[in-house]
C-alpha cells in the first residue's frame, strides 16, 4: 500500500519516502526475527567449520576472515546439531555489527573449549565499554541513537543472543585481541538439538 501511494507522490519526494519505507521494512523484519527466534526450524547435524566458511564467504571483500583452531581441537570435525538458518542469522548479525559499528579487519573464529564450540566475531574498532555490554544485549537498546532513523532498532545482538540460547548456549561481549568488540557464541558440545 505504501509503495502504491509512493507512485502517486511527486518525483522529488519519492526517494525520501522510499528510504523511509525501506527503514520501516528493515525494522519490522528485525522485530519478526526476534519474535520468532528459531521456532519451527528443525536442527540438523552440520560441520561447523564448513558452515562458517559458507557464512563468511560473502563478507570476505569487506575484510572479514575465518580462522579455525587446529583441526585436532575440533572434535569429530566439529559436527554439531544446529538450526542452520537461525545460526546463520546470528553470525551475520554479529559480522554486520562489527562492520558497521566496529572497524575492519573482522575475524570470525571457531575453536573447541570448555566442553563446547566457541564462535567468536572480533573487530578492530573501539568496542563497547564494559559498563554498557549488558545493555547492548537487551532488545530495543540503542547505544548509538544517531542511527535510529536508518532502519536500526536495537535487535541485532538480542536476536543473536536468543539464537545462542535456543542452541543451549550463550552470547557474551568482551574486548577483542585488537581492542575492539569480541562477540562470542558459546555452544555446548552436549546440545541435543
Secondary structure as GFF3:
##gff-version 3
##sequence-region A 1 193
A	DSSP	alpha_helix	2	8	.	.	.	ID=ss1
A	DSSP	alpha_helix	11	36	.	.	.	ID=ss2
A	DSSP	beta_strand	44	47	.	.	.	ID=ss3
A	DSSP	alpha_helix	48	57	.	.	.	ID=ss4
A	DSSP	three_ten_helix	60	62	.	.	.	ID=ss5
A	DSSP	beta_strand	64	68	.	.	.	ID=ss6
A	DSSP	three_ten_helix	71	73	.	.	.	ID=ss7
A	DSSP	three_ten_helix	75	78	.	.	.	ID=ss8
A	DSSP	beta_strand	79	82	.	.	.	ID=ss9
A	DSSP	alpha_helix	84	101	.	.	.	ID=ss10
A	DSSP	beta_strand	106	113	.	.	.	ID=ss11
A	DSSP	beta_strand	116	122	.	.	.	ID=ss12
A	DSSP	alpha_helix	130	136	.	.	.	ID=ss13
A	DSSP	three_ten_helix	145	150	.	.	.	ID=ss14
A	DSSP	alpha_helix	156	166	.	.	.	ID=ss15
A	DSSP	beta_strand	170	175	.	.	.	ID=ss16
A	DSSP	beta_strand	181	188	.	.	.	ID=ss17
###
